[in-house]
Amino acid sequence: MSVEHAPPEVQLAVDLIYLLECNEIAPEIALAALEIVKHDYQAKLAKQAQSAKEY
């Protein structure tokens, strides 16, 4: 299966890996940054869910 036909989350993962590798980001730095991003997006989802309940 080519990346063009992969689900959007797989396409994004491939793009992120490429970006991190091209910029020679150390694995421990990449993982720490991704953990921050994960928490940020989890908070956004929680906020969206809360907003949806209010309407």
N, C-alpha and C positions, 0 to 999 in steps of 0.2 A: 504494500500500500504506500502510495506517495504521500508526501506531507500535504500537498494541495487537497487531497481527499480525506485527510485525517480530521478528527474533531477539532474544534477551535482551541480547546485547552492543550491538545498535543502540539498544534501549530505554535501556540504561544510558548510552550515549554521549549520547543526546538529553537525558537528565536532567542529566548532568554539564555539558553545554554550557549548558543553561538556568540551572543553579546558578551557574556562573562568570559568565555574562552578567548575571544579576540582581544579583550582588554586585559588578559592574563590576571584575572582576579583569583586570589588564593581561595581554595575550597572553603576554608573556615570563615573567611570574610563573606563569601557568597551565601553560605548557609545562615550566618548571622543576619545578613541583610534580608534574606528571604523570610526569615522568622519575623522580622519587623513588618515586612509587607503583609505576611499572613495575618498577623494580629490587626493591622490596619484594616484589611479587607473584611475580617470577621466582625470588627466593630461597625463597619459600613453596612454589612448585612443585617446585623442586629438592629441598627438604627432604622433601616428600611422596613424590617419586620414590625418594629414598634410603630412607625408611621402608618403602616398599613392597618394596624389594629385600631388606630385612632380614627380612621375614616369609616 
